[in-house]
Amino acid sequence: MILLELAWRFALVSAMAFGGATAVIPEMHRFLVEQHHWIDDTTFAALFAISQASPGPNVLFVALFGWQVAGMAGAVVSTLAMCGPSSVLALAFEHYTGAHRDARWMTIIRRALAPVTIGLLMATGATLAQGADHSVATLALTIATVAVALRTSFNPLWLIAAGAVIGVLGYA
């Protein structure tokens, strides 16, 4: 039953993953952590962080979530369910719209999807911060990093490095 539930949920999430798999992290969090309690907040954030630090595609976290819930079978089912529907949809959309790339309605669709993608990515950031920010120092660093990234051209990797130093020193 768990494998069927994982397949169904990740297939649904896959169909709405505008902006990539990370854009639908809040929905994954909702059904994995809040609804089914298969993973806790800290583990969810840690699995995502591990996947992003690992070489390879950024969708690796889906396999880690599946593995945490149902072992190797969960990893395979989650990955196939996440990658399958969105790949088929993207190929079909590209095939159909390729001939109409300069049409007015295509421009409208592209412009309409931009704020949706940005909103989904902002929700992802908020969801991950809730699972990772456990002190005033980490919360302040998260807020400062977002503010600097949104308001300046300063490379946020310096703030991420500062967060690593704070963690190593034991302040977080």
N, C-alpha and C positions, 0 to 999 in steps of 0.2 A: 504493500500500500504506500509506503514512504516513497519508493521509486516512482510510482505513478504520480503521486502528488508533486514530487520534484520536477518530473518531466512536464506536467501540466503548467505549473507555476513559472518555470523558466521559459517555456514556449510562449506563454502569454507576455512575459516581460520582454522577451526577444522581439516580439512584434511591435513594441512601443519604444524600443531603444534608439531613439533619434539622438545622435551625438555619441554613439558608442555604448558599450556595456556599462561604463561607469555612470552614465546618465540615469540609470535606473536602480542604482544602489539603494535609494530610499525604499523602493518597493520590495527589493530583496530583503532588506532589513526588516520591513514590516512582516513579511510572511515567515522568515527564518527565525527572527528574534522575538518579535512581539506576539505574533499569532500562534506559532507552533512551539516556541521555546526550544528549538533544536540547537541554537547557538546563543551564547550570551553576548552582550555589547562589546566587552573587551576582546573576546575571541574573534568576533566579527571584524572589528577594527584591525586586530593583529593579522588575521588571514589576508585582509585586503592589503595591508602594508607589506607583508611578505611577498605577495604576488607582484606588487608594483616594484619591489626592489630586485626581483628575479628577472633574468633575461628572458625574452620571448614576448608573445602577444600580451596585451594588457587585459585580456579576458581570462587569464589564468585564475583569477580569484573565484570564478564560477566553479571550476574544478575543485578548488580547495574547500569551498562551501559544501559542495556535494560530498566530498571525501569526509568532511567533519560530520555530516549528517548520516551517511550510509556507506562509508568505506569506498572501495574502488568502484563498485557498481554505481554508487551515488555520484562519483566524480565523472564517470563516463556519461551517465544519463543526463546530468546537469549540463555538461559541456555540449553534448549533441542537441539537447533541447534549446539551449541558448543560441547556438550558432546556426542551427538548421533553418528555423523560420525566418530569421532576419536576413540570412543569406539568400534564400529563395525570394523573399520580398524585394531585396535590393536588386537582384538580377532582373526580376520582372519589371520593376520600376525603371531601371536603367534602359532596358530594352524598349519599353514603351515610350519613354520620354526622350530618348536619344534623337528621334526624328523631330521633336518639338522643342528643342533646347532654347530657341530664341523666342518662343511664343510668350505672349503677355501672361497667360495663366501660369506658366512655369516660373516666371519671375516672381509672381505673387506667392506661389507655393514656397519658393526658396526663402523669400523674405519673411513669410509667416512662420516657417520652421526655425529660423534663427533664434527668436526669443524663447520658443519652447525648449530648444536645446540648452540655451543659457540658464533658463529656470531649472531644468532638470539637473544640470551640473551644479548649480548653487545648492539645491536640495541635497545632492550627494555630499557636498562639502559639510553641510550642517549635520547630516546624519553621521558621518565619520567623526566629526569633532565631538559629538555627544558621547561616542564610545571611547574616545582617546583622551579627551581633556578631563583630567581628574584633579587638577590643582589650579590655583590662581595663576601660577607661572605659565602652565601650558595653555590655559584659556587666553591669557594676555598675549602670548606669542602667536596663537592662532588668529586672534583679532588683528594684531599688528601685521601679520603676514598677508591677510586678506586685504586690509586697508592699503598697504604698500603696493600689492599686486594690482589693485583696482585703480589707484590714484597716480602711480608713478611708473617709470620705465625701469626702475631699480630691479635687478634680478632677484626674485624671491628665493632662489637657491641659497643666498647668504643667510636669510632668515631661517630657512630649513636647517642649514648648518648650525646656526645659533641654537636652534631647538635640540639638535643632537648633542651639542656641548652641554646644554642645560640638563639633558637627560643623563649623560655620562657622569656629570658632577653630582647627580642625585637630587637636583632641585625639582624634578618633575616626577 
